[in-house]
């Protein structure tokens, strides 16, 4: 069996991959994908990879402090 190794995400990393972003934000991978598809979080597509800028993720989280009932029930 292969053992998965955790990759540490550097605080200075310009771009991070979606799994690292989900772990860094403390949200499930599937939830992060939904947030991106709804346009709630900025991301970049490079081939098959989805990348995030940590600064942009933090800024997006600062701007969305409250969700409306409609947003929660989508």
C-alpha positions as CSV (number, residue, x, y, z in Angstrom):
1,X,0.0,0.0,0.0
2,X,1.1,3.5,-0.8
3,X,1.0,5.9,2.1
4,X,-0.2,9.4,1.3
5,X,2.1,12.2,2.4
6,X,0.7,15.5,3.5
7,X,2.2,18.5,1.6
8,X,2.7,21.6,3.7
9,X,1.3,24.7,2.1
10,X,3.8,27.5,2.4
11,X,2.4,30.8,3.6
12,X,4.3,32.5,0.8
13,X,3.0,30.2,-1.9
14,X,1.6,32.3,-4.7
15,X,-0.6,29.5,-6.2
16,X,-1.9,26.4,-4.5
17,X,-3.9,23.5,-5.9
18,X,-7.5,22.8,-5.1
19,X,-6.9,20.0,-2.5
20,X,-4.3,22.1,-0.7
21,X,-6.7,25.1,-0.8
22,X,-9.5,23.0,0.7
23,X,-7.2,21.8,3.5
24,X,-5.8,25.3,4.1
25,X,-9.3,26.7,4.4
26,X,-10.6,23.8,6.4
27,X,-13.5,22.9,4.0
28,X,-14.3,19.7,2.2
29,X,-12.9,19.4,-1.3
30,X,-16.4,19.0,-2.8
31,X,-17.6,22.2,-1.1
32,X,-14.7,24.1,-2.5
33,X,-15.5,22.9,-6.0
34,X,-19.1,24.0,-5.5
35,X,-18.0,27.5,-4.3
36,X,-15.8,27.8,-7.5
37,X,-18.6,26.6,-9.8
38,X,-21.0,29.2,-8.2
39,X,-18.4,31.9,-8.7
40,X,-17.9,32.6,-5.0
41,X,-14.2,32.0,-5.1
42,X,-11.6,33.1,-7.7
43,X,-9.6,30.4,-9.3
44,X,-7.5,29.7,-12.4
45,X,-7.6,26.7,-14.7
46,X,-4.3,25.4,-16.1
47,X,-4.9,22.3,-18.1
48,X,-6.6,19.8,-15.8
49,X,-5.5,21.7,-12.7
50,X,-7.4,24.3,-10.8
51,X,-5.2,26.8,-9.0
52,X,-5.9,29.5,-6.4
53,X,-4.0,32.5,-5.2
54,X,-4.0,32.5,-1.4
55,X,-4.3,36.3,-1.3
56,X,-7.4,36.2,-3.4
57,X,-9.0,33.5,-1.3
58,X,-8.4,35.5,1.8
59,X,-9.9,38.6,0.2
60,X,-12.9,36.7,-1.0
61,X,-13.5,35.3,2.5
62,X,-13.2,38.8,4.0
63,X,-15.8,40.2,1.6
64,X,-18.4,37.4,2.2
65,X,-19.0,37.6,5.9
66,X,-22.7,36.7,5.7
67,X,-24.7,34.5,3.4
68,X,-28.3,35.2,2.5
69,X,-30.9,32.5,3.0
70,X,-31.2,32.1,-0.8
71,X,-27.4,31.4,-1.0
72,X,-27.5,28.9,1.8
73,X,-30.5,27.0,0.3
74,X,-29.1,26.7,-3.2
